[in-house]
Amino acid sequence: MLSVDFIVTLHQLTIITIMGKYNFNSFIDRSHSDAIKYCELSKWFDADDLLPLWIADMDFSVCPEITEALQQRLSHRIYGYASVPDDFFSTITDWLSRRHNFATSPEELSFIPGIVRGIGYVINHFCKAGDKIVIQPPVYHPFKRLVEGNNCIPLNNPLIRTENSYEMDLDGLEEIVRREHPRMMILCNPHNPIGIQWSHETLARVADICAAEGVIVVSDEIHGDLMLQDRPHIPYLSVNENARRTGIMLGAPSKTFNIPGLVCSWCVIKDKAMRESFYGWMEFNEFNSPTCLATIGAIAAYHNGEDWLNEALEYIQDNIDFTCNEIDRISDGRMKVYKPQASFLVWLDCRGLGFSHEQLIDFFVKDAKIALNDGAMFGQEGIGFMRMNIATPRCILQEAIKRIGDALAKIKK
Ligand SMILES: Cc1ncc(COP(=O)(O)O)c(C=O)c1O
């Protein structure tokens, strides 16, 4: 829990000139809102006085039109079973066309209640026990859990680390696919935890390799709207015919507009047979039913949230630049930030500090008193790394940097 004094200081620091239409500098106390990021610190870190820069939601207030739409619905006073509103799918197809130049049609879409659940449904429907599924660590940790939890076997095709980023091991993928005959591959596009934008060429090669052996590619594009510095997002299904024939794309307004608690996501399948089979099964199980607030928040976000999103992305980029410079300064270059091309998570290479991985975790929790995601949770390739969520007001980030700097200075002594 943040101390009262500290919260008061943050409120004072918040009174900074607001440059755009929206205020991302404003500190909002989330400690009594059941936010996992704040309320589960003790459970995961065994300490409740940490600055929380871990779980991937933003500390920014959503665009006011989303709140207004939800409030309007709440004022009705009856919260019965909800159908998917007529304009839900056309709102998404318009967004994908306008924002990502990606053409799809409402019948190719289904509602899914969250991306992780969506991947779980896809595995349940298309795989049987013992099937192999390719993942590419270091990668969003629930992928492995989803595979193993559904009695399938994860096949690792680790990313290759380069000087400033990572590449996909396409030759490794081809070999694994030919040798092991996996049923599926889970692609993270863009890639969490490093924020990599996969190129058209890379995605097309994935599609060709996988389609040649009949491997279904599930592309998790939850971070796709969060491309930084005007980079285009490249939806997997846009890259070629092989991707459209064997691919399943999952997306959501949740990360984009900071509404993951509304639990609203969607799925696009171009191939008719695959679509009919999966969407039919979803329908029988009622897995495609939203709560009465989910689609309302999503529609309001896609219709009215674009200016907010553009400003949020600029703020996030400034926070990333600030973090890179400051981490370099306070660590004398011993810690390195992998600059993300998408989203608000930065991958900190802490190997230069010379700690064992356990010492590294202790350093952040016990000495610096900040909560980050342990890099090893994304796969053993993440040993020596930490993931930091910088979608927070600058005053929080400044405090985090100060804490890390002070903790490093103590070690030097
Ligand atoms: C790549 C990726 N997929 C899925 C999710 C979670 O999505 P949901 O809450 O819709 O299950 C996250 C959240 O951090 C993520 O980074």
The ligand as a Tripos MOL2 file, in Angstrom:
@<TRIPOS>MOLECULE
LIG
   16    16     1     0     0
SMALL
NO_CHARGES

@<TRIPOS>ATOM
      1 C1          0.1990  -10.5830  -25.0300 C.3       1 LIG1
      2 C2         -0.9420  -10.5270  -24.0740 C.ar      1 LIG1
      3 N1         -2.0340  -11.2800  -24.3000 N.ar      1 LIG1
      4 C3         -3.0930  -11.2560  -23.4660 C.ar      1 LIG1
      5 C4         -3.0930  -10.4560  -22.3460 C.ar      1 LIG1
      6 C5         -4.2600  -10.5000  -21.4030 C.3       1 LIG1
      7 O1         -5.4330  -10.3380  -22.1090 O.3       1 LIG1
      8 P1         -6.8380  -10.6160  -21.4080 P.3       1 LIG1
      9 O2         -6.8540   -9.8530  -20.1490 O.co2     1 LIG1
     10 O3         -7.8080  -10.1270  -22.4180 O.co2     1 LIG1
     11 O4         -6.9290  -12.0680  -21.1990 O.co2     1 LIG1
     12 C6         -1.9720   -9.6680  -22.0620 C.ar      1 LIG1
     13 C7         -1.9270   -8.8420  -20.8420 C.2       1 LIG1
     14 O5         -0.9120   -8.3780  -20.4210 O.2       1 LIG1
     15 C8         -0.8850   -9.6910  -22.9580 C.ar      1 LIG1
     16 O6          0.1990   -8.9420  -22.7580 O.3       1 LIG1
@<TRIPOS>BOND
     1     1     2 1
     2     2     3 ar
     3     2    15 ar
     4     3     4 ar
     5     4     5 ar
     6     5     6 1
     7     5    12 ar
     8     6     7 1
     9     7     8 1
    10     8     9 2
    11     8    10 1
    12     8    11 1
    13    12    13 1
    14    12    15 ar
    15    13    14 2
    16    15    16 1
@<TRIPOS>SUBSTRUCTURE
     1 LIG1         1 GROUP 0 **** ****
